[in-house]
Amino acid sequence: MATTEQPSSAMETTEHVPVDDGSMQQVEAATEKKEEMSMLKKIADKTGILGDFRHLNFKDPFLMKEKNSRWWREVRAGTVTFLTMAYILPVNANLLGIAIPYKKDLVIATAAAGCIGSP
């Protein structure tokens, strides 16, 4: 009479499958991602700030590889944004100054509106 034994824990029911190098790298990457996410969760819990912190890594800072971008393109984009704001602040204040006499306050109001309104 043959008897069958039931496994006493879930550890005994796992199968051992040989892993090739590509799969091992995927497992290591998944482990790193879990550790990174737990660290970010701790930061969010302590500060009360919830957000997307994927850009805080050493392998792809600012998610440039994910966005398929290059550093030179980002420098140009930053320069264009800075020059655009440097141009629009006085021009907008002068245009609004025709109707409102407080030009100094209009520059500050335009800058504040630009900060609040930008994504």
FIKOLZA-1660 file (N, C-alpha, C; in steps of 0.1 Angstrom, whole numbers, plus 5000, padded with zeros to 4 digits):
% residues 119
   i   px   py   pz ch aa at
   1 5008 4988 5000  A  M  N
   1 5000 5000 5000  A  M CA
   1 5009 5012 5000  A  M  C
   2 5007 5021 4990  A  A  N
   2 5015 5033 4989  A  A CA
   2 5008 5045 4996  A  A  C
   3 5016 5052 5004  A  T  N
   3 5011 5064 5011  A  T CA
   3 5017 5076 5004  A  T  C
   4 5009 5086 5004  A  T  N
   4 5013 5099 4998  A  T CA
   4 5014 5109 5010  A  T  C
   5 5025 5116 5010  A  E  N
   5 5027 5126 5020  A  E CA
   5 5023 5140 5016  A  E  C
   6 5016 5147 5024  A  Q  N
   6 5012 5160 5021  A  Q CA
   6 5023 5170 5026  A  Q  C
   7 5026 5180 5018  A  P  N
   7 5037 5189 5023  A  P CA
   7 5032 5197 5035  A  P  C
   8 5041 5199 5045  A  S  N
   8 5037 5206 5057  A  S CA
   8 5037 5221 5056  A  S  C
   9 5044 5226 5046  A  S  N
   9 5045 5241 5044  A  S CA
   9 5045 5244 5029  A  S  C
  10 5043 5257 5027  A  A  N
  10 5044 5262 5013  A  A CA
  10 5058 5261 5007  A  A  C
  11 5068 5261 5015  A  M  N
  11 5082 5260 5011  A  M CA
  11 5085 5247 5004  A  M  C
  12 5078 5237 5008  A  E  N
  12 5081 5223 5002  A  E CA
  12 5074 5222 4989  A  E  C
  13 5065 5230 4985  A  T  N
  13 5057 5228 4973  A  T CA
  13 5064 5236 4961  A  T  C
  14 5074 5244 4964  A  T  N
  14 5080 5252 4953  A  T CA
  14 5088 5243 4945  A  T  C
  15 5089 5246 4932  A  E  N
  15 5097 5239 4922  A  E CA
  15 5110 5246 4920  A  E  C
  16 5120 5239 4918  A  H  N
  16 5133 5245 4915  A  H CA
  16 5135 5244 4900  A  H  C
  17 5136 5256 4894  A  V  N
  17 5137 5256 4880  A  V CA
  17 5151 5263 4877  A  V  C
  18 5159 5257 4868  A  P  N
  18 5172 5263 4865  A  P CA
  18 5170 5277 4859  A  P  C
  19 5178 5287 4863  A  V  N
  19 5177 5300 4858  A  V CA
  19 5189 5304 4850  A  V  C
  20 5186 5310 4838  A  D  N
  20 5197 5314 4830  A  D CA
  20 5202 5328 4834  A  D  C
  21 5212 5333 4828  A  D  N
  21 5218 5347 4831  A  D CA
  21 5208 5358 4829  A  D  C
  22 5200 5358 4818  A  G  N
  22 5191 5368 4816  A  G CA
  22 5180 5369 4826  A  G  C
  23 5175 5358 4830  A  S  N
  23 5164 5357 4841  A  S CA
  23 5170 5362 4854  A  S  C
  24 5182 5358 4857  A  M  N
  24 5188 5362 4870  A  M CA
  24 5190 5378 4870  A  M  C
  25 5193 5384 4859  A  Q  N
  25 5194 5398 4859  A  Q CA
  25 5180 5405 4861  A  Q  C
  26 5170 5399 4855  A  Q  N
  26 5156 5404 4857  A  Q CA
  26 5152 5403 4872  A  Q  C
  27 5156 5392 4878  A  V  N
  27 5153 5390 4892  A  V CA
  27 5160 5400 4901  A  V  C
  28 5173 5402 4898  A  E  N
  28 5180 5412 4905  A  E CA
  28 5175 5426 4903  A  E  C
  29 5171 5430 4891  A  A  N
  29 5165 5443 4888  A  A CA
  29 5151 5444 4895  A  A  C
  30 5144 5434 4896  A  A  N
  30 5131 5434 4903  A  A CA
  30 5133 5436 4918  A  A  C
  31 5143 5430 4923  A  T  N
  31 5147 5431 4938  A  T CA
  31 5151 5446 4941  A  T  C
  32 5160 5451 4932  A  E  N
  32 5164 5465 4934  A  E CA
  32 5152 5475 4933  A  E  C
  33 5143 5472 4924  A  K  N
  33 5131 5481 4923  A  K CA
  33 5123 5480 4935  A  K  C
  34 5121 5468 4941  A  K  N
  34 5113 5467 4953  A  K CA
  34 5120 5474 4965  A  K  C
  35 5133 5473 4966  A  E  N
  35 5140 5480 4976  A  E CA
  35 5139 5495 4974  A  E  C
  36 5140 5500 4962  A  E  N
  36 5139 5514 4959  A  E CA
  36 5125 5519 4962  A  E  C
  37 5115 5511 4959  A  M  N
  37 5101 5515 4962  A  M CA
  37 5098 5516 4977  A  M  C
  38 5104 5506 4984  A  S  N
  38 5102 5506 4999  A  S CA
  38 5109 5519 5005  A  S  C
  39 5120 5523 5000  A  M  N
  39 5127 5535 5005  A  M CA
  39 5118 5547 5002  A  M  C
  40 5113 5548 4990  A  L  N
  40 5105 5559 4986  A  L CA
  40 5092 5559 4994  A  L  C
  41 5086 5548 4997  A  K  N
  41 5074 5547 5006  A  K CA
  41 5077 5552 5020  A  K  C
  42 5089 5549 5025  A  K  N
  42 5093 5554 5038  A  K CA
  42 5094 5569 5038  A  K  C
  43 5100 5575 5027  A  I  N
  43 5101 5589 5026  A  I CA
  43 5088 5596 5025  A  I  C
  44 5079 5590 5017  A  A  N
  44 5065 5596 5016  A  A CA
  44 5058 5595 5029  A  A  C
  45 5059 5584 5037  A  D  N
  45 5053 5583 5050  A  D CA
  45 5058 5593 5060  A  D  C
  46 5071 5595 5060  A  K  N
  46 5076 5604 5070  A  K CA
  46 5073 5619 5067  A  K  C
  47 5073 5623 5054  A  T  N
  47 5071 5636 5050  A  T CA
  47 5057 5640 5047  A  T  C
  48 5049 5630 5044  A  G  N
  48 5035 5632 5040  A  G CA
  48 5034 5637 5025  A  G  C
  49 5045 5636 5018  A  I  N
  49 5045 5640 5004  A  I CA
  49 5044 5628 4995  A  I  C
  50 5034 5628 4987  A  L  N
  50 5032 5617 4977  A  L CA
  50 5035 5622 4964  A  L  C
  51 5043 5615 4956  A  G  N
  51 5046 5619 4943  A  G CA
  51 5054 5609 4935  A  G  C
  52 5058 5612 4923  A  D  N
  52 5065 5604 4915  A  D CA
  52 5080 5606 4917  A  D  C
  53 5087 5597 4924  A  F  N
  53 5101 5598 4927  A  F CA
  53 5110 5589 4918  A  F  C
  54 5105 5585 4906  A  R  N
  54 5113 5576 4898  A  R CA
  54 5126 5583 4893  A  R  C
  55 5126 5596 4893  A  H  N
  55 5138 5603 4888  A  H CA
  55 5149 5603 4898  A  H  C
  56 5147 5599 4910  A  L  N
  56 5157 5598 4920  A  L CA
  56 5165 5585 4919  A  L  C
  57 5173 5583 4909  A  N  N
  57 5181 5571 4908  A  N CA
  57 5194 5575 4902  A  N  C
  58 5204 5566 4903  A  F  N
  58 5217 5569 4898  A  F CA
  58 5219 5564 4883  A  F  C
  59 5211 5554 4879  A  K  N
  59 5212 5548 4866  A  K CA
  59 5206 5557 4855  A  K  C
  60 5195 5564 4858  A  D  N
  60 5188 5572 4848  A  D CA
  60 5183 5585 4855  A  D  C
  61 5192 5594 4859  A  P  N
  61 5187 5606 4866  A  P CA
  61 5178 5614 4856  A  P  C
  62 5168 5620 4861  A  F  N
  62 5158 5628 4854  A  F CA
  62 5151 5621 4843  A  F  C
  63 5152 5607 4843  A  L  N
  63 5145 5599 4833  A  L CA
  63 5148 5602 4819  A  L  C
  64 5161 5606 4816  A  M  N
  64 5164 5610 4803  A  M CA
  64 5164 5598 4793  A  M  C
  65 5168 5586 4797  A  K  N
  65 5168 5575 4789  A  K CA
  65 5154 5570 4786  A  K  C
  66 5145 5571 4796  A  E  N
  66 5131 5567 4794  A  E CA
  66 5124 5577 4785  A  E  C
  67 5128 5590 4785  A  K  N
  67 5122 5600 4776  A  K CA
  67 5129 5600 4762  A  K  C
  68 5139 5592 4761  A  N  N
  68 5147 5592 4749  A  N CA
  68 5153 5606 4746  A  N  C
  69 5159 5612 4755  A  S  N
  69 5165 5625 4754  A  S CA
  69 5180 5625 4756  A  S  C
  70 5186 5636 4753  A  R  N
  70 5200 5637 4755  A  R CA
  70 5203 5650 4764  A  R  C
  71 5214 5651 4770  A  W  N
  71 5217 5662 4779  A  W CA
  71 5217 5675 4772  A  W  C
  72 5222 5675 4759  A  W  N
  72 5223 5688 4752  A  W CA
  72 5209 5693 4749  A  W  C
  73 5200 5684 4746  A  R  N
  73 5186 5688 4743  A  R CA
  73 5179 5694 4756  A  R  C
  74 5183 5688 4767  A  E  N
  74 5177 5694 4780  A  E CA
  74 5183 5707 4783  A  E  C
  75 5196 5709 4780  A  V  N
  75 5202 5723 4782  A  V CA
  75 5196 5733 4773  A  V  C
  76 5193 5729 4761  A  R  N
  76 5187 5739 4752  A  R CA
  76 5173 5742 4756  A  R  C
  77 5165 5732 4761  A  A  N
  77 5152 5734 4765  A  A CA
  77 5152 5744 4777  A  A  C
  78 5161 5742 4787  A  G  N
  78 5162 5750 4798  A  G CA
  78 5165 5764 4795  A  G  C
  79 5174 5766 4785  A  T  N
  79 5178 5779 4781  A  T CA
  79 5167 5787 4774  A  T  C
  80 5159 5780 4766  A  V  N
  80 5148 5786 4759  A  V CA
  80 5137 5790 4769  A  V  C
  81 5135 5781 4779  A  T  N
  81 5125 5784 4789  A  T CA
  81 5129 5797 4797  A  T  C
  82 5142 5797 4801  A  F  N
  82 5147 5809 4808  A  F CA
  82 5145 5822 4800  A  F  C
  83 5150 5821 4788  A  L  N
  83 5149 5833 4779  A  L CA
  83 5135 5838 4777  A  L  C
  84 5126 5828 4775  A  T  N
  84 5112 5831 4773  A  T CA
  84 5106 5839 4785  A  T  C
  85 5109 5834 4797  A  M  N
  85 5104 5840 4809  A  M CA
  85 5110 5854 4811  A  M  C
  86 5123 5855 4808  A  A  N
  86 5130 5867 4810  A  A CA
  86 5124 5878 4800  A  A  C
  87 5119 5874 4789  A  Y  N
  87 5113 5883 4779  A  Y CA
  87 5099 5886 4784  A  Y  C
  88 5091 5876 4788  A  I  N
  88 5077 5879 4790  A  I CA
  88 5074 5887 4803  A  I  C
  89 5083 5886 4813  A  L  N
  89 5080 5893 4825  A  L CA
  89 5079 5908 4823  A  L  C
  90 5089 5915 4817  A  P  N
  90 5088 5929 4815  A  P CA
  90 5078 5933 4804  A  P  C
  91 5076 5925 4794  A  V  N
  91 5067 5928 4783  A  V CA
  91 5053 5927 4788  A  V  C
  92 5049 5917 4796  A  N  N
  92 5036 5916 4802  A  N CA
  92 5033 5927 4812  A  N  C
  93 5043 5930 4820  A  A  N
  93 5041 5941 4829  A  A CA
  93 5039 5955 4822  A  A  C
  94 5046 5957 4811  A  N  N
  94 5043 5969 4803  A  N CA
  94 5030 5970 4797  A  N  C
  95 5025 5958 4792  A  L  N
  95 5012 5958 4786  A  L CA
  95 5001 5960 4796  A  L  C
  96 5002 5953 4808  A  L  N
  96 4993 5955 4818  A  L CA
  96 4994 5969 4825  A  L  C
  97 5006 5975 4824  A  G  N
  97 5008 5988 4830  A  G CA
  97 5001 5999 4823  A  G  C
  98 4996 5996 4811  A  I  N
  98 4988 6006 4804  A  I CA
  98 4975 6008 4812  A  I  C
  99 4969 5998 4817  A  A  N
  99 4956 5999 4824  A  A CA
  99 4958 6000 4840  A  A  C
 100 4969 5994 4845  A  I  N
 100 4972 5994 4859  A  I CA
 100 4985 6001 4862  A  I  C
 101 4985 6011 4871  A  P  N
 101 4997 6019 4872  A  P CA
 101 5008 6013 4881  A  P  C
 102 5007 6002 4887  A  Y  N
 102 5017 5996 4896  A  Y CA
 102 5025 5986 4888  A  Y  C
 103 5036 5991 4881  A  K  N
 103 5044 5982 4872  A  K CA
 103 5052 5972 4880  A  K  C
 104 5058 5977 4892  A  K  N
 104 5066 5968 4900  A  K CA
 104 5058 5956 4905  A  K  C
 105 5046 5959 4909  A  D  N
 105 5038 5948 4914  A  D CA
 105 5033 5939 4903  A  D  C
 106 5032 5944 4891  A  L  N
 106 5028 5936 4879  A  L CA
 106 5039 5926 4875  A  L  C
 107 5052 5930 4877  A  V  N
 107 5062 5920 4874  A  V CA
 107 5062 5908 4883  A  V  C
 108 5060 5912 4896  A  I  N
 108 5059 5901 4906  A  I CA
 108 5046 5892 4904  A  I  C
 109 5035 5899 4900  A  A  N
 109 5023 5891 4898  A  A CA
 109 5024 5882 4885  A  A  C
 110 5031 5887 4875  A  T  N
 110 5034 5879 4863  A  T CA
 110 5043 5867 4867  A  T  C
 111 5053 5869 4875  A  A  N
 111 5062 5858 4878  A  A CA
 111 5054 5848 4887  A  A  C
 112 5046 5853 4896  A  A  N
 112 5039 5844 4905  A  A CA
 112 5029 5835 4896  A  A  C
 113 5022 5842 4887  A  A  N
 113 5013 5835 4878  A  A CA
 113 5020 5825 4870  A  A  C
 114 5032 5828 4865  A  G  N
 114 5040 5818 4857  A  G CA
 114 5044 5806 4866  A  G  C
 115 5047 5808 4878  A  C  N
 115 5051 5797 4887  A  C CA
 115 5039 5788 4891  A  C  C
 116 5028 5794 4893  A  I  N
 116 5016 5787 4897  A  I CA
 116 5010 5780 4885  A  I  C
 117 5010 5786 4874  A  G  N
 117 5003 5781 4862  A  G CA
 117 5011 5771 4855  A  G  C
 118 5024 5770 4857  A  S  N
 118 5032 5760 4849  A  S CA
 118 5031 5746 4855  A  S  C
 119 5031 5736 4847  A  P  N
 119 5029 5722 4852  A  P CA
 119 5041 5717 4859  A  P  C
% end
